[in-house]
Amino acid sequence: MRPGRNLAAALCAISVSALAAGPTFSHDVAPILYRECASCHRPGGVGPFSLIAWQDAGKRAKLIAAVTARHYMPPWLPSEPHFQHERRLSPVEIATLAHWAEAGAPEGNSAETPPPPQFPEGWQLGKPDFEAQMRAAFDVPAEGPDQYRCFAIPTAPGRDRWVSALDMRPGNPRVVHHAILFQDVTGTARKRDTGAGYSCFGTPGFLPARGLGGWTPGSLPVRMADGVPELLHGGADLVLQVHYHPSGKPETDRTRIALYFTDRKPSRRVMDLPLGSNRIDIPPGARSYKVTDHFTVPVDVDALGINPHAHYVCTQMYGYAVLPDGTRRTLIRIPAWNFNWQQQYTYATPIRLPEGTRVEMEFTYDNSEAYRDYAGAGRRCGRTVADVVGKNDEATRRRSVPAAAEMITGLLVPAVSP
């Protein structure tokens, strides 16, 4: 046999041998977990266990394979389009985790394990220009329904400031489901918050109620789009809306916030485009009840991002843009809505919507006895019409309420010439 053929045969044998050996933690699995899972699943993180070390990940290999195969983890709801900071695995990566679990979760050569990701002890964006926390700790009982509380955080009187970024740090990630930061120029929240916050399911209870940003487990600090910082009015109150869920034992939380300012005034102003229904009245037993809305944009705009929001009996959520030439573009597509993993999304590249574009949304709800949401908490509606934006428990009488919290909000700015 000629030398060239000998070399080719040897390389083929090595390749087959490596394939037969199967994936290992050090060479194949750790890079996936470090990139997509470690922000939550690390010592001190919001995840219930760490996946940094092989000893921790290996004993949960079958669980990892199961939740990734179902696309339940990492938590990422949209199937399209592309957004910044996507948390999704490729089919090859999902198969790698499955094969690793089937093989008994081998460690491999520990020397090949990449360095674990490093997470700063302080604020990820460095020292903030404004830092504050809830005025007092809030006590979360061991059991009972989820709570939505709003906490007023006064700011010092003075000039208006432009916010370029913000970050949040839950005082107790075990009970903080998510948080949203608003500003209140009316003084309403300050009057309602007597020290322990006030109940505020759906909305913070004042208008206008534009959110500055939010926090969900594993999320990164919120950076405003280039050239479009958010205005913080001088002397306005910041209002922190926190969704708490009991952990099974008494807990306390005192969430902190950090703001970063810029002296650069915006070249364009962000506009909210909320699409939703004024009232949602779902017949009992309806398995596929649809709510739609649309709006035609009067000028050329760029869509920067989108904030889909619904509650427990929503199952699917879609948003589209029909351009003047008939082209149909997907703005958001969530085939399996999960209230537990809602967040705001920023497009990888802004989407141009010419004047005359029709923006459409469609929500689908399941109001049947058989439906259970992903939380497994039995939040479903029974014999009567559902109040899908009301309390979490089962509806027992006919109710129909404004559905202000069930909507898709687009973040638009006036278009500029390319």
Sequence and secondary structure as in RCSB ss.txt:
>XXXX:A:sequence
MRPGRNLAAALCAISVSALAAGPTFSHDVAPILYRECASCHRPGGVGPFSLIAWQDAGKRAKLIAAVTARHYMPP
WLPSEPHFQHERRLSPVEIATLAHWAEAGAPEGNSAETPPPPQFPEGWQLGKPDFEAQMRAAFDVPAEGPDQYRC
FAIPTAPGRDRWVSALDMRPGNPRVVHHAILFQDVTGTARKRDTGAGYSCFGTPGFLPARGLGGWTPGSLPVRMA
DGVPELLHGGADLVLQVHYHPSGKPETDRTRIALYFTDRKPSRRVMDLPLGSNRIDIPPGARSYKVTDHFTVPVD
VDALGINPHAHYVCTQMYGYAVLPDGTRRTLIRIPAWNFNWQQQYTYATPIRLPEGTRVEMEFTYDNSEAYRDYA
GAGRRCGRTVADVVGKNDEATRRRSVPAAAEMITGLLVPAVSP
>XXXX:A:secstr
  HHHHHHHHHHHHHHHHHHH   IIIIIHHHHHHHTTTTSSTTSSSSS  SSHHHHHTTHHHHHHHHHTT SS 
    BS BTT     HHHHHHHHHHHHTT     GGG        SS TT S SEEEE SS EEE SSSS EEEE
EEE   S S EEEEEEEEE S TTTEEEEEEEEESSSHHHHH SSS EE SSS SSSS  EEEEE TT   EE  
TT  EEE TT EEEEEEEE   SS EEE  EEEEEEES   SS  EEEEEE SEE B TT SSEEEEEEEE SS 
EEEEEEEEE  TTEEEEEEEEE TTS EEEEEEESS  GGG   EEEEEEEEE TT EEEEEEEE  STT   TT
 S     SS B TTS SS   S   EE TTSEEEEEEEE    
